[in-house]
Amino acid sequence: MSNTAESPEHCPLCDKPAAPAHAPFCSRLCQDRDLRNWLNEGYRVPGPPQDTLEDPSA
C-alpha cells in the first residue's frame, strides 16, 4: 500500500509537481487558469444540443 504523500502528484495543466497550498495544481497561476477555463466555458460536457431560444410559456 503506497502513501499518497510519498508519491508526488503533478499539475493537470503544466505537469509540474503539485504544491500542497494549491493542490492539485503547482501554483496560483495554474489554479487561476483552470478557474478561467470553467468561467469561460472552456470545459464542456458532451451531450445533445439544447434549443435555448425556445419559449417555455408558448
trRosetta pair geometry for C-beta under 8 A, 3 or more apart (Angstrom, degrees):
i j d omega theta_ij theta_ji phi_ij phi_ji
2 6 6.5 -120 -178 64 87 118
2 7 5.9 37 155 -24 130 127
3 6 4.4 79 76 2 98 108
3 7 7.3 158 85 0 54 84
4 7 6.1 -65 -143 49 39 95
4 9 7.6 13 -177 -45 95 110
8 17 4.8 -38 176 -135 132 107
8 18 7.0 170 -178 33 78 81
9 17 7.4 105 76 -157 44 61
9 18 4.4 -6 86 12 93 134
9 23 7.3 67 69 -139 136 99
9 24 6.0 -76 129 -150 138 93
10 15 5.0 5 167 -155 129 51
10 16 6.6 156 -154 78 82 21
10 17 6.1 -62 -105 -101 64 35
10 18 6.2 -167 -122 -30 9 87
10 26 7.8 -13 -166 -61 52 108
11 14 5.0 5 94 50 132 77
11 15 6.0 -86 64 -28 81 11
11 16 4.9 17 13 52 124 72
11 17 7.4 38 -18 84 87 11
11 18 5.6 150 -63 -84 64 70
11 24 7.0 147 -120 134 46 72
11 25 5.0 49 -130 -148 99 51
11 26 3.9 -60 -56 -21 134 98
11 27 7.8 -13 -97 11 147 70
11 30 5.3 -19 -165 163 134 170
12 24 6.2 48 -15 111 103 119
12 25 7.3 -67 29 -91 80 69
12 34 7.6 68 72 -94 111 130
13 25 6.7 12 17 -125 113 99
13 30 4.6 179 52 -152 136 107
13 33 5.9 106 -148 90 164 133
13 34 6.3 -125 -54 -63 131 96
14 26 6.3 -76 61 22 114 135
14 30 5.8 -109 2 -95 111 130
16 26 4.0 33 84 -92 112 163
16 27 7.8 16 75 -13 140 98
16 30 8.0 -158 42 -39 111 152
17 26 6.3 100 79 -113 43 106
18 22 7.3 -146 -169 85 76 81
18 23 5.2 65 165 -114 124 72
18 24 5.3 -60 -122 -170 143 52
18 25 6.4 116 -132 86 85 10
18 26 5.7 -109 -112 -80 36 60
19 22 4.7 42 72 35 104 98
19 23 6.9 -133 84 -55 46 64
19 25 7.2 -23 38 101 87 59
19 26 5.4 86 -10 -161 94 41
19 27 6.4 69 11 -73 137 48
20 23 5.7 -10 -141 -35 33 113
22 25 4.5 -68 141 77 105 91
22 26 6.6 -2 85 98 129 12
22 27 5.7 96 47 -139 172 7
22 28 6.0 -128 -102 -65 135 49
22 30 7.2 102 150 64 135 98
22 31 5.0 -117 -161 -47 107 129
25 28 8.0 118 106 -81 132 15
25 30 4.0 -177 -164 97 120 113
25 31 4.5 -168 51 -65 157 75
25 34 6.6 -135 -74 -7 134 135
26 30 5.5 68 43 16 79 146
27 30 5.3 98 56 11 75 94
27 31 6.9 -130 104 -3 42 93
28 31 5.3 -56 -146 40 36 118
28 32 6.1 36 155 -19 69 105
29 32 6.0 -58 -149 37 26 107
29 33 6.4 30 151 -23 62 106
30 33 5.3 -47 -144 33 36 117
30 34 6.5 38 156 -20 64 101
31 34 6.0 -54 -155 33 29 110
31 35 6.7 27 149 -16 62 106
32 35 5.5 -53 -147 38 36 113
32 36 6.2 41 152 -23 67 104
33 36 5.6 -53 -149 34 30 114
33 37 6.6 35 150 -22 63 102
34 37 5.6 -49 -153 30 34 115
34 38 6.8 32 150 -16 64 101
35 38 5.7 -54 -154 35 36 110
35 39 6.2 27 153 -14 69 110
36 39 5.8 -58 -141 42 31 107
36 40 5.9 11 165 -2 68 115
36 42 7.4 39 117 -1 68 137
37 40 6.4 -66 -135 50 22 96
37 42 3.6 -86 -156 63 74 133
37 43 5.5 70 142 -26 104 93
38 41 7.9 23 177 -76 29 27
38 42 7.1 -59 -46 43 22 89
38 43 5.8 -17 -96 27 60 119
41 44 6.6 41 177 -72 83 92
51 54 4.7 62 116 -21 112 113
54 58 7.8 -118 179 37 74 122
55 58 4.4 80 88 -17 107 112
